[in-house]
Amino acid sequence: MDFLIDGVTAGIQAMSLWEVVAVALGLAYLVLAMRQNSWCWYAAFGSTAIYSWLFWSVSLPMESALNVYYLAMAIYGWWCWQHGGQQQPSGQDKQLSIQSWGIKHHLMAISVVAALTLVSGYLLSANTEAALPYLDSFTTWGAVVTTWMVTRKVLENWLYWIVVDGAAVYLFFDRELYLTSLLMLIYVGMVIAGWLRWRAQYRLQEQEPAL
């Protein structure tokens, strides 16, 4: 525990202003997403733009590429949350509601993440000097699938984030991105709260009579 505290302290002393801004925007994104507030996608866009460059500078190419993907998903997610629901009788778009996946969808998602992790992990280890290629690949592909789940308001996205963010804690700590590692640790606690909040809202939503 002392090693973790010392590492975070050293990281705070050495961190760049850009990392501070990215962390702040990342926290803002998660808080707003928990509240189903579409402004979360603006915060996501700003945070990921910074992290795309930051991860490249510390030899995490998969994480850097992931944040380029996040930029596109921030735009897509905003549109889905605003206009992705069923159209109302008035002709106006209805905001997207929370949905829940069945076991078939989850098995497919997990299989895709596992296969892509093995392939890209092998390619990175064989052809590049990337650090922790398999773990880097897992957090990347796990986040790709889970971010898409968020854009569609899939309830179980929060459970996926617990695993992905938990793995990212070690990945970023190893790369001496201590503040970002701490952010991932905080995320684990926040996504548990997000899961409980969305689950309660989903249950209320399911009890509402169809119009």
PyMOL CGO cylinders between C-alpha atoms (Angstrom):
from pymol import cmd
from pymol.cgo import CYLINDER

trace = [
    CYLINDER, 0.00, 0.00, 0.00, 2.87, 2.39, 0.81, 0.3, 1, 1, 1, 1, 1, 1,
    CYLINDER, 2.87, 2.39, 0.81, 4.34, 1.64, -2.62, 0.3, 1, 1, 1, 1, 1, 1,
    CYLINDER, 4.34, 1.64, -2.62, 1.07, 2.66, -4.27, 0.3, 1, 1, 1, 1, 1, 1,
    CYLINDER, 1.07, 2.66, -4.27, 0.84, 5.88, -2.23, 0.3, 1, 1, 1, 1, 1, 1,
    CYLINDER, 0.84, 5.88, -2.23, 4.46, 6.76, -2.97, 0.3, 1, 1, 1, 1, 1, 1,
    CYLINDER, 4.46, 6.76, -2.97, 3.92, 6.12, -6.66, 0.3, 1, 1, 1, 1, 1, 1,
    CYLINDER, 3.92, 6.12, -6.66, 0.79, 8.28, -6.84, 0.3, 1, 1, 1, 1, 1, 1,
    CYLINDER, 0.79, 8.28, -6.84, 2.56, 11.06, -4.92, 0.3, 1, 1, 1, 1, 1, 1,
    CYLINDER, 2.56, 11.06, -4.92, 5.50, 10.95, -7.32, 0.3, 1, 1, 1, 1, 1, 1,
    CYLINDER, 5.50, 10.95, -7.32, 3.12, 10.93, -10.26, 0.3, 1, 1, 1, 1, 1, 1,
    CYLINDER, 3.12, 10.93, -10.26, 1.24, 13.98, -9.02, 0.3, 1, 1, 1, 1, 1, 1,
    CYLINDER, 1.24, 13.98, -9.02, 4.52, 15.86, -8.67, 0.3, 1, 1, 1, 1, 1, 1,
    CYLINDER, 4.52, 15.86, -8.67, 5.62, 14.91, -12.18, 0.3, 1, 1, 1, 1, 1, 1,
    CYLINDER, 5.62, 14.91, -12.18, 2.28, 15.00, -13.99, 0.3, 1, 1, 1, 1, 1, 1,
    CYLINDER, 2.28, 15.00, -13.99, 1.65, 17.37, -16.86, 0.3, 1, 1, 1, 1, 1, 1,
    CYLINDER, 1.65, 17.37, -16.86, -1.12, 19.95, -17.02, 0.3, 1, 1, 1, 1, 1, 1,
    CYLINDER, -1.12, 19.95, -17.02, -2.59, 18.02, -19.94, 0.3, 1, 1, 1, 1, 1, 1,
    CYLINDER, -2.59, 18.02, -19.94, -2.95, 14.87, -17.84, 0.3, 1, 1, 1, 1, 1, 1,
    CYLINDER, -2.95, 14.87, -17.84, -4.70, 16.88, -15.11, 0.3, 1, 1, 1, 1, 1, 1,
    CYLINDER, -4.70, 16.88, -15.11, -7.19, 18.27, -17.64, 0.3, 1, 1, 1, 1, 1, 1,
    CYLINDER, -7.19, 18.27, -17.64, -7.76, 14.82, -19.16, 0.3, 1, 1, 1, 1, 1, 1,
    CYLINDER, -7.76, 14.82, -19.16, -8.40, 13.30, -15.73, 0.3, 1, 1, 1, 1, 1, 1,
    CYLINDER, -8.40, 13.30, -15.73, -10.83, 16.08, -14.78, 0.3, 1, 1, 1, 1, 1, 1,
    CYLINDER, -10.83, 16.08, -14.78, -12.77, 15.67, -18.01, 0.3, 1, 1, 1, 1, 1, 1,
    CYLINDER, -12.77, 15.67, -18.01, -12.76, 11.89, -17.58, 0.3, 1, 1, 1, 1, 1, 1,
    CYLINDER, -12.76, 11.89, -17.58, -14.34, 12.22, -14.15, 0.3, 1, 1, 1, 1, 1, 1,
    CYLINDER, -14.34, 12.22, -14.15, -16.88, 14.71, -15.50, 0.3, 1, 1, 1, 1, 1, 1,
    CYLINDER, -16.88, 14.71, -15.50, -17.78, 12.25, -18.26, 0.3, 1, 1, 1, 1, 1, 1,
    CYLINDER, -17.78, 12.25, -18.26, -18.49, 9.43, -15.84, 0.3, 1, 1, 1, 1, 1, 1,
    CYLINDER, -18.49, 9.43, -15.84, -20.56, 11.54, -13.43, 0.3, 1, 1, 1, 1, 1, 1,
    CYLINDER, -20.56, 11.54, -13.43, -22.66, 12.89, -16.30, 0.3, 1, 1, 1, 1, 1, 1,
    CYLINDER, -22.66, 12.89, -16.30, -23.06, 9.42, -17.85, 0.3, 1, 1, 1, 1, 1, 1,
    CYLINDER, -23.06, 9.42, -17.85, -24.34, 8.08, -14.53, 0.3, 1, 1, 1, 1, 1, 1,
    CYLINDER, -24.34, 8.08, -14.53, -27.02, 10.77, -14.70, 0.3, 1, 1, 1, 1, 1, 1,
    CYLINDER, -27.02, 10.77, -14.70, -27.80, 9.95, -18.36, 0.3, 1, 1, 1, 1, 1, 1,
    CYLINDER, -27.80, 9.95, -18.36, -26.80, 13.52, -19.23, 0.3, 1, 1, 1, 1, 1, 1,
    CYLINDER, -26.80, 13.52, -19.23, -25.80, 13.94, -22.88, 0.3, 1, 1, 1, 1, 1, 1,
    CYLINDER, -25.80, 13.94, -22.88, -23.16, 16.51, -21.89, 0.3, 1, 1, 1, 1, 1, 1,
    CYLINDER, -23.16, 16.51, -21.89, -21.03, 13.52, -20.89, 0.3, 1, 1, 1, 1, 1, 1,
    CYLINDER, -21.03, 13.52, -20.89, -20.09, 13.10, -24.55, 0.3, 1, 1, 1, 1, 1, 1,
    CYLINDER, -20.09, 13.10, -24.55, -18.59, 16.61, -24.73, 0.3, 1, 1, 1, 1, 1, 1,
    CYLINDER, -18.59, 16.61, -24.73, -16.40, 15.81, -21.73, 0.3, 1, 1, 1, 1, 1, 1,
    CYLINDER, -16.40, 15.81, -21.73, -15.48, 12.47, -23.31, 0.3, 1, 1, 1, 1, 1, 1,
    CYLINDER, -15.48, 12.47, -23.31, -14.39, 14.15, -26.54, 0.3, 1, 1, 1, 1, 1, 1,
    CYLINDER, -14.39, 14.15, -26.54, -12.06, 16.55, -24.76, 0.3, 1, 1, 1, 1, 1, 1,
    CYLINDER, -12.06, 16.55, -24.76, -10.55, 13.92, -22.48, 0.3, 1, 1, 1, 1, 1, 1,
    CYLINDER, -10.55, 13.92, -22.48, -9.91, 11.39, -25.23, 0.3, 1, 1, 1, 1, 1, 1,
    CYLINDER, -9.91, 11.39, -25.23, -8.34, 13.95, -27.55, 0.3, 1, 1, 1, 1, 1, 1,
    CYLINDER, -8.34, 13.95, -27.55, -5.69, 14.59, -24.89, 0.3, 1, 1, 1, 1, 1, 1,
    CYLINDER, -5.69, 14.59, -24.89, -5.20, 10.92, -24.04, 0.3, 1, 1, 1, 1, 1, 1,
    CYLINDER, -5.20, 10.92, -24.04, -4.70, 9.98, -27.71, 0.3, 1, 1, 1, 1, 1, 1,
    CYLINDER, -4.70, 9.98, -27.71, -1.46, 11.93, -27.66, 0.3, 1, 1, 1, 1, 1, 1,
    CYLINDER, -1.46, 11.93, -27.66, -0.51, 11.11, -24.07, 0.3, 1, 1, 1, 1, 1, 1,
    CYLINDER, -0.51, 11.11, -24.07, -0.66, 7.32, -24.45, 0.3, 1, 1, 1, 1, 1, 1,
    CYLINDER, -0.66, 7.32, -24.45, 1.31, 7.43, -27.69, 0.3, 1, 1, 1, 1, 1, 1,
    CYLINDER, 1.31, 7.43, -27.69, 4.07, 9.30, -25.89, 0.3, 1, 1, 1, 1, 1, 1,
    CYLINDER, 4.07, 9.30, -25.89, 4.47, 6.47, -23.32, 0.3, 1, 1, 1, 1, 1, 1,
    CYLINDER, 4.47, 6.47, -23.32, 4.50, 3.58, -25.84, 0.3, 1, 1, 1, 1, 1, 1,
    CYLINDER, 4.50, 3.58, -25.84, 0.92, 2.38, -25.44, 0.3, 1, 1, 1, 1, 1, 1,
    CYLINDER, 0.92, 2.38, -25.44, -0.15, 2.32, -29.11, 0.3, 1, 1, 1, 1, 1, 1,
    CYLINDER, -0.15, 2.32, -29.11, -3.34, 0.34, -28.53, 0.3, 1, 1, 1, 1, 1, 1,
    CYLINDER, -3.34, 0.34, -28.53, -4.51, 2.76, -25.85, 0.3, 1, 1, 1, 1, 1, 1,
    CYLINDER, -4.51, 2.76, -25.85, -3.69, 5.68, -28.13, 0.3, 1, 1, 1, 1, 1, 1,
    CYLINDER, -3.69, 5.68, -28.13, -5.68, 4.13, -30.98, 0.3, 1, 1, 1, 1, 1, 1,
    CYLINDER, -5.68, 4.13, -30.98, -8.51, 3.41, -28.56, 0.3, 1, 1, 1, 1, 1, 1,
    CYLINDER, -8.51, 3.41, -28.56, -8.83, 7.09, -27.76, 0.3, 1, 1, 1, 1, 1, 1,
    CYLINDER, -8.83, 7.09, -27.76, -9.09, 7.98, -31.45, 0.3, 1, 1, 1, 1, 1, 1,
    CYLINDER, -9.09, 7.98, -31.45, -12.02, 5.54, -31.52, 0.3, 1, 1, 1, 1, 1, 1,
    CYLINDER, -12.02, 5.54, -31.52, -13.42, 7.26, -28.41, 0.3, 1, 1, 1, 1, 1, 1,
    CYLINDER, -13.42, 7.26, -28.41, -13.49, 10.55, -30.32, 0.3, 1, 1, 1, 1, 1, 1,
    CYLINDER, -13.49, 10.55, -30.32, -15.79, 9.04, -32.93, 0.3, 1, 1, 1, 1, 1, 1,
    CYLINDER, -15.79, 9.04, -32.93, -17.91, 7.33, -30.28, 0.3, 1, 1, 1, 1, 1, 1,
    CYLINDER, -17.91, 7.33, -30.28, -18.34, 10.62, -28.40, 0.3, 1, 1, 1, 1, 1, 1,
    CYLINDER, -18.34, 10.62, -28.40, -20.05, 12.05, -31.47, 0.3, 1, 1, 1, 1, 1, 1,
    CYLINDER, -20.05, 12.05, -31.47, -22.05, 8.87, -32.15, 0.3, 1, 1, 1, 1, 1, 1,
    CYLINDER, -22.05, 8.87, -32.15, -23.02, 8.49, -28.49, 0.3, 1, 1, 1, 1, 1, 1,
    CYLINDER, -23.02, 8.49, -28.49, -24.31, 12.04, -28.29, 0.3, 1, 1, 1, 1, 1, 1,
    CYLINDER, -24.31, 12.04, -28.29, -26.49, 11.45, -31.36, 0.3, 1, 1, 1, 1, 1, 1,
    CYLINDER, -26.49, 11.45, -31.36, -27.82, 8.12, -30.08, 0.3, 1, 1, 1, 1, 1, 1,
    CYLINDER, -27.82, 8.12, -30.08, -28.73, 9.48, -26.66, 0.3, 1, 1, 1, 1, 1, 1,
    CYLINDER, -28.73, 9.48, -26.66, -30.52, 12.44, -28.21, 0.3, 1, 1, 1, 1, 1, 1,
    CYLINDER, -30.52, 12.44, -28.21, -32.20, 10.83, -31.21, 0.3, 1, 1, 1, 1, 1, 1,
    CYLINDER, -32.20, 10.83, -31.21, -31.80, 7.05, -30.94, 0.3, 1, 1, 1, 1, 1, 1,
    CYLINDER, -31.80, 7.05, -30.94, -35.12, 6.25, -29.28, 0.3, 1, 1, 1, 1, 1, 1,
    CYLINDER, -35.12, 6.25, -29.28, -38.43, 5.47, -30.91, 0.3, 1, 1, 1, 1, 1, 1,
    CYLINDER, -38.43, 5.47, -30.91, -40.09, 8.34, -32.70, 0.3, 1, 1, 1, 1, 1, 1,
    CYLINDER, -40.09, 8.34, -32.70, -42.96, 9.99, -30.86, 0.3, 1, 1, 1, 1, 1, 1,
    CYLINDER, -42.96, 9.99, -30.86, -46.43, 10.50, -32.46, 0.3, 1, 1, 1, 1, 1, 1,
    CYLINDER, -46.43, 10.50, -32.46, -45.57, 14.20, -32.84, 0.3, 1, 1, 1, 1, 1, 1,
    CYLINDER, -45.57, 14.20, -32.84, -42.71, 13.23, -35.13, 0.3, 1, 1, 1, 1, 1, 1,
    CYLINDER, -42.71, 13.23, -35.13, -40.02, 14.27, -32.65, 0.3, 1, 1, 1, 1, 1, 1,
    CYLINDER, -40.02, 14.27, -32.65, -37.21, 11.90, -31.72, 0.3, 1, 1, 1, 1, 1, 1,
    CYLINDER, -37.21, 11.90, -31.72, -37.42, 10.26, -28.32, 0.3, 1, 1, 1, 1, 1, 1,
    CYLINDER, -37.42, 10.26, -28.32, -34.31, 10.04, -26.15, 0.3, 1, 1, 1, 1, 1, 1,
    CYLINDER, -34.31, 10.04, -26.15, -32.80, 6.57, -25.92, 0.3, 1, 1, 1, 1, 1, 1,
    CYLINDER, -32.80, 6.57, -25.92, -33.94, 4.38, -23.01, 0.3, 1, 1, 1, 1, 1, 1,
    CYLINDER, -33.94, 4.38, -23.01, -31.85, 1.91, -21.02, 0.3, 1, 1, 1, 1, 1, 1,
    CYLINDER, -31.85, 1.91, -21.02, -31.87, -1.64, -22.43, 0.3, 1, 1, 1, 1, 1, 1,
    CYLINDER, -31.87, -1.64, -22.43, -30.59, -4.98, -21.11, 0.3, 1, 1, 1, 1, 1, 1,
    CYLINDER, -30.59, -4.98, -21.11, -28.78, -7.65, -23.11, 0.3, 1, 1, 1, 1, 1, 1,
    CYLINDER, -28.78, -7.65, -23.11, -29.52, -11.35, -23.00, 0.3, 1, 1, 1, 1, 1, 1,
    CYLINDER, -29.52, -11.35, -23.00, -26.89, -14.06, -22.48, 0.3, 1, 1, 1, 1, 1, 1,
    CYLINDER, -26.89, -14.06, -22.48, -26.43, -14.58, -26.25, 0.3, 1, 1, 1, 1, 1, 1,
    CYLINDER, -26.43, -14.58, -26.25, -25.29, -11.00, -26.75, 0.3, 1, 1, 1, 1, 1, 1,
    CYLINDER, -25.29, -11.00, -26.75, -22.91, -11.19, -23.79, 0.3, 1, 1, 1, 1, 1, 1,
    CYLINDER, -22.91, -11.19, -23.79, -21.30, -14.42, -24.97, 0.3, 1, 1, 1, 1, 1, 1,
    CYLINDER, -21.30, -14.42, -24.97, -20.77, -12.90, -28.39, 0.3, 1, 1, 1, 1, 1, 1,
    CYLINDER, -20.77, -12.90, -28.39, -19.24, -9.72, -26.93, 0.3, 1, 1, 1, 1, 1, 1,
    CYLINDER, -19.24, -9.72, -26.93, -16.88, -11.63, -24.62, 0.3, 1, 1, 1, 1, 1, 1,
    CYLINDER, -16.88, -11.63, -24.62, -15.79, -13.98, -27.41, 0.3, 1, 1, 1, 1, 1, 1,
    CYLINDER, -15.79, -13.98, -27.41, -15.01, -11.07, -29.72, 0.3, 1, 1, 1, 1, 1, 1,
    CYLINDER, -15.01, -11.07, -29.72, -12.93, -9.32, -27.04, 0.3, 1, 1, 1, 1, 1, 1,
    CYLINDER, -12.93, -9.32, -27.04, -11.00, -12.52, -26.25, 0.3, 1, 1, 1, 1, 1, 1,
    CYLINDER, -11.00, -12.52, -26.25, -10.23, -13.30, -29.90, 0.3, 1, 1, 1, 1, 1, 1,
    CYLINDER, -10.23, -13.30, -29.90, -9.12, -9.76, -30.76, 0.3, 1, 1, 1, 1, 1, 1,
    CYLINDER, -9.12, -9.76, -30.76, -6.98, -9.59, -27.61, 0.3, 1, 1, 1, 1, 1, 1,
    CYLINDER, -6.98, -9.59, -27.61, -5.08, -12.75, -28.56, 0.3, 1, 1, 1, 1, 1, 1,
    CYLINDER, -5.08, -12.75, -28.56, -4.54, -11.64, -32.16, 0.3, 1, 1, 1, 1, 1, 1,
    CYLINDER, -4.54, -11.64, -32.16, -3.46, -8.06, -31.50, 0.3, 1, 1, 1, 1, 1, 1,
    CYLINDER, -3.46, -8.06, -31.50, -1.46, -9.06, -28.42, 0.3, 1, 1, 1, 1, 1, 1,
    CYLINDER, -1.46, -9.06, -28.42, 0.54, -11.54, -30.48, 0.3, 1, 1, 1, 1, 1, 1,
    CYLINDER, 0.54, -11.54, -30.48, 1.07, -9.08, -33.33, 0.3, 1, 1, 1, 1, 1, 1,
    CYLINDER, 1.07, -9.08, -33.33, 2.25, -6.36, -30.97, 0.3, 1, 1, 1, 1, 1, 1,
    CYLINDER, 2.25, -6.36, -30.97, 4.62, -8.66, -29.09, 0.3, 1, 1, 1, 1, 1, 1,
    CYLINDER, 4.62, -8.66, -29.09, 6.09, -10.05, -32.30, 0.3, 1, 1, 1, 1, 1, 1,
    CYLINDER, 6.09, -10.05, -32.30, 6.44, -6.84, -34.30, 0.3, 1, 1, 1, 1, 1, 1,
    CYLINDER, 6.44, -6.84, -34.30, 6.70, -3.91, -31.89, 0.3, 1, 1, 1, 1, 1, 1,
    CYLINDER, 6.70, -3.91, -31.89, 8.25, -2.86, -28.60, 0.3, 1, 1, 1, 1, 1, 1,
    CYLINDER, 8.25, -2.86, -28.60, 4.86, -2.16, -27.06, 0.3, 1, 1, 1, 1, 1, 1,
    CYLINDER, 4.86, -2.16, -27.06, 4.70, -2.51, -23.29, 0.3, 1, 1, 1, 1, 1, 1,
    CYLINDER, 4.70, -2.51, -23.29, 2.43, -5.27, -21.89, 0.3, 1, 1, 1, 1, 1, 1,
    CYLINDER, 2.43, -5.27, -21.89, 0.96, -6.07, -25.32, 0.3, 1, 1, 1, 1, 1, 1,
    CYLINDER, 0.96, -6.07, -25.32, -1.70, -8.54, -24.19, 0.3, 1, 1, 1, 1, 1, 1,
    CYLINDER, -1.70, -8.54, -24.19, -2.95, -6.43, -21.30, 0.3, 1, 1, 1, 1, 1, 1,
    CYLINDER, -2.95, -6.43, -21.30, -2.86, -3.33, -23.50, 0.3, 1, 1, 1, 1, 1, 1,
    CYLINDER, -2.86, -3.33, -23.50, -4.87, -5.24, -26.11, 0.3, 1, 1, 1, 1, 1, 1,
    CYLINDER, -4.87, -5.24, -26.11, -7.41, -6.53, -23.58, 0.3, 1, 1, 1, 1, 1, 1,
    CYLINDER, -7.41, -6.53, -23.58, -8.15, -3.11, -22.10, 0.3, 1, 1, 1, 1, 1, 1,
    CYLINDER, -8.15, -3.11, -22.10, -8.38, -1.67, -25.61, 0.3, 1, 1, 1, 1, 1, 1,
    CYLINDER, -8.38, -1.67, -25.61, -10.77, -4.20, -27.13, 0.3, 1, 1, 1, 1, 1, 1,
    CYLINDER, -10.77, -4.20, -27.13, -12.76, -4.47, -23.91, 0.3, 1, 1, 1, 1, 1, 1,
    CYLINDER, -12.76, -4.47, -23.91, -13.23, -0.72, -23.93, 0.3, 1, 1, 1, 1, 1, 1,
    CYLINDER, -13.23, -0.72, -23.93, -14.15, -0.71, -27.64, 0.3, 1, 1, 1, 1, 1, 1,
    CYLINDER, -14.15, -0.71, -27.64, -17.04, -3.10, -27.04, 0.3, 1, 1, 1, 1, 1, 1,
    CYLINDER, -17.04, -3.10, -27.04, -18.09, -1.52, -23.76, 0.3, 1, 1, 1, 1, 1, 1,
    CYLINDER, -18.09, -1.52, -23.76, -18.06, 2.03, -25.13, 0.3, 1, 1, 1, 1, 1, 1,
    CYLINDER, -18.06, 2.03, -25.13, -20.40, 0.94, -27.91, 0.3, 1, 1, 1, 1, 1, 1,
    CYLINDER, -20.40, 0.94, -27.91, -22.65, -0.54, -25.21, 0.3, 1, 1, 1, 1, 1, 1,
    CYLINDER, -22.65, -0.54, -25.21, -22.71, 2.86, -23.50, 0.3, 1, 1, 1, 1, 1, 1,
    CYLINDER, -22.71, 2.86, -23.50, -23.75, 4.61, -26.72, 0.3, 1, 1, 1, 1, 1, 1,
    CYLINDER, -23.75, 4.61, -26.72, -26.74, 2.22, -26.88, 0.3, 1, 1, 1, 1, 1, 1,
    CYLINDER, -26.74, 2.22, -26.88, -27.43, 2.54, -23.12, 0.3, 1, 1, 1, 1, 1, 1,
    CYLINDER, -27.43, 2.54, -23.12, -26.94, -1.16, -22.44, 0.3, 1, 1, 1, 1, 1, 1,
    CYLINDER, -26.94, -1.16, -22.44, -27.36, -1.63, -18.69, 0.3, 1, 1, 1, 1, 1, 1,
    CYLINDER, -27.36, -1.63, -18.69, -24.56, -4.18, -18.29, 0.3, 1, 1, 1, 1, 1, 1,
    CYLINDER, -24.56, -4.18, -18.29, -21.90, -1.83, -19.67, 0.3, 1, 1, 1, 1, 1, 1,
    CYLINDER, -21.90, -1.83, -19.67, -21.11, -0.93, -16.05, 0.3, 1, 1, 1, 1, 1, 1,
    CYLINDER, -21.11, -0.93, -16.05, -20.21, -4.55, -15.21, 0.3, 1, 1, 1, 1, 1, 1,
    CYLINDER, -20.21, -4.55, -15.21, -17.86, -4.70, -18.20, 0.3, 1, 1, 1, 1, 1, 1,
    CYLINDER, -17.86, -4.70, -18.20, -16.20, -1.45, -17.11, 0.3, 1, 1, 1, 1, 1, 1,
    CYLINDER, -16.20, -1.45, -17.11, -15.41, -2.92, -13.68, 0.3, 1, 1, 1, 1, 1, 1,
    CYLINDER, -15.41, -2.92, -13.68, -13.23, -5.57, -15.34, 0.3, 1, 1, 1, 1, 1, 1,
    CYLINDER, -13.23, -5.57, -15.34, -11.67, -3.26, -17.96, 0.3, 1, 1, 1, 1, 1, 1,
    CYLINDER, -11.67, -3.26, -17.96, -10.91, -0.43, -15.54, 0.3, 1, 1, 1, 1, 1, 1,
    CYLINDER, -10.91, -0.43, -15.54, -9.57, -2.87, -12.96, 0.3, 1, 1, 1, 1, 1, 1,
    CYLINDER, -9.57, -2.87, -12.96, -7.05, -4.18, -15.51, 0.3, 1, 1, 1, 1, 1, 1,
    CYLINDER, -7.05, -4.18, -15.51, -6.20, -0.63, -16.58, 0.3, 1, 1, 1, 1, 1, 1,
    CYLINDER, -6.20, -0.63, -16.58, -5.19, 0.28, -13.01, 0.3, 1, 1, 1, 1, 1, 1,
    CYLINDER, -5.19, 0.28, -13.01, -2.14, -1.99, -13.27, 0.3, 1, 1, 1, 1, 1, 1,
    CYLINDER, -2.14, -1.99, -13.27, -1.42, -1.14, -16.91, 0.3, 1, 1, 1, 1, 1, 1,
    CYLINDER, -1.42, -1.14, -16.91, -1.14, 2.61, -16.32, 0.3, 1, 1, 1, 1, 1, 1,
    CYLINDER, -1.14, 2.61, -16.32, 0.71, 2.23, -13.02, 0.3, 1, 1, 1, 1, 1, 1,
    CYLINDER, 0.71, 2.23, -13.02, 3.33, 0.13, -14.80, 0.3, 1, 1, 1, 1, 1, 1,
    CYLINDER, 3.33, 0.13, -14.80, 3.74, 2.94, -17.38, 0.3, 1, 1, 1, 1, 1, 1,
    CYLINDER, 3.74, 2.94, -17.38, 4.17, 5.49, -14.54, 0.3, 1, 1, 1, 1, 1, 1,
    CYLINDER, 4.17, 5.49, -14.54, 0.93, 7.27, -15.40, 0.3, 1, 1, 1, 1, 1, 1,
    CYLINDER, 0.93, 7.27, -15.40, 0.13, 7.33, -11.72, 0.3, 1, 1, 1, 1, 1, 1,
    CYLINDER, 0.13, 7.33, -11.72, -2.65, 9.88, -11.78, 0.3, 1, 1, 1, 1, 1, 1,
    CYLINDER, -2.65, 9.88, -11.78, -4.39, 8.04, -14.61, 0.3, 1, 1, 1, 1, 1, 1,
    CYLINDER, -4.39, 8.04, -14.61, -3.96, 4.77, -12.70, 0.3, 1, 1, 1, 1, 1, 1,
    CYLINDER, -3.96, 4.77, -12.70, -5.58, 6.41, -9.68, 0.3, 1, 1, 1, 1, 1, 1,
    CYLINDER, -5.58, 6.41, -9.68, -8.37, 7.65, -11.95, 0.3, 1, 1, 1, 1, 1, 1,
    CYLINDER, -8.37, 7.65, -11.95, -9.03, 4.07, -13.09, 0.3, 1, 1, 1, 1, 1, 1,
    CYLINDER, -9.03, 4.07, -13.09, -9.17, 2.96, -9.46, 0.3, 1, 1, 1, 1, 1, 1,
    CYLINDER, -9.17, 2.96, -9.46, -11.71, 5.68, -8.71, 0.3, 1, 1, 1, 1, 1, 1,
    CYLINDER, -11.71, 5.68, -8.71, -13.61, 4.63, -11.83, 0.3, 1, 1, 1, 1, 1, 1,
    CYLINDER, -13.61, 4.63, -11.83, -14.03, 1.11, -10.45, 0.3, 1, 1, 1, 1, 1, 1,
    CYLINDER, -14.03, 1.11, -10.45, -15.89, 2.51, -7.45, 0.3, 1, 1, 1, 1, 1, 1,
    CYLINDER, -15.89, 2.51, -7.45, -17.89, 4.94, -9.56, 0.3, 1, 1, 1, 1, 1, 1,
    CYLINDER, -17.89, 4.94, -9.56, -18.98, 2.36, -12.11, 0.3, 1, 1, 1, 1, 1, 1,
    CYLINDER, -18.98, 2.36, -12.11, -20.38, 0.22, -9.30, 0.3, 1, 1, 1, 1, 1, 1,
    CYLINDER, -20.38, 0.22, -9.30, -22.46, 3.24, -8.30, 0.3, 1, 1, 1, 1, 1, 1,
    CYLINDER, -22.46, 3.24, -8.30, -23.38, 3.74, -11.96, 0.3, 1, 1, 1, 1, 1, 1,
    CYLINDER, -23.38, 3.74, -11.96, -24.56, 0.13, -12.24, 0.3, 1, 1, 1, 1, 1, 1,
    CYLINDER, -24.56, 0.13, -12.24, -26.80, 0.49, -9.18, 0.3, 1, 1, 1, 1, 1, 1,
    CYLINDER, -26.80, 0.49, -9.18, -28.21, 3.80, -10.42, 0.3, 1, 1, 1, 1, 1, 1,
    CYLINDER, -28.21, 3.80, -10.42, -28.96, 2.57, -13.94, 0.3, 1, 1, 1, 1, 1, 1,
    CYLINDER, -28.96, 2.57, -13.94, -30.40, -0.71, -12.67, 0.3, 1, 1, 1, 1, 1, 1,
    CYLINDER, -30.40, -0.71, -12.67, -32.86, 1.18, -10.47, 0.3, 1, 1, 1, 1, 1, 1,
    CYLINDER, -32.86, 1.18, -10.47, -33.78, 3.47, -13.38, 0.3, 1, 1, 1, 1, 1, 1,
    CYLINDER, -33.78, 3.47, -13.38, -34.19, 0.49, -15.70, 0.3, 1, 1, 1, 1, 1, 1,
    CYLINDER, -34.19, 0.49, -15.70, -36.61, -1.17, -13.29, 0.3, 1, 1, 1, 1, 1, 1,
    CYLINDER, -36.61, -1.17, -13.29, -38.67, 2.01, -13.06, 0.3, 1, 1, 1, 1, 1, 1,
    CYLINDER, -38.67, 2.01, -13.06, -38.58, 2.36, -16.82, 0.3, 1, 1, 1, 1, 1, 1,
    CYLINDER, -38.58, 2.36, -16.82, -39.88, -1.20, -17.26, 0.3, 1, 1, 1, 1, 1, 1,
    CYLINDER, -39.88, -1.20, -17.26, -42.79, -0.45, -14.94, 0.3, 1, 1, 1, 1, 1, 1,
    CYLINDER, -42.79, -0.45, -14.94, -43.93, 2.54, -16.98, 0.3, 1, 1, 1, 1, 1, 1,
    CYLINDER, -43.93, 2.54, -16.98, -46.95, 1.87, -19.22, 0.3, 1, 1, 1, 1, 1, 1,
    CYLINDER, -46.95, 1.87, -19.22, -46.24, 1.93, -22.94, 0.3, 1, 1, 1, 1, 1, 1,
    CYLINDER, -46.24, 1.93, -22.94, -47.63, 4.99, -24.73, 0.3, 1, 1, 1, 1, 1, 1,
]
cmd.load_cgo(trace, "trace")
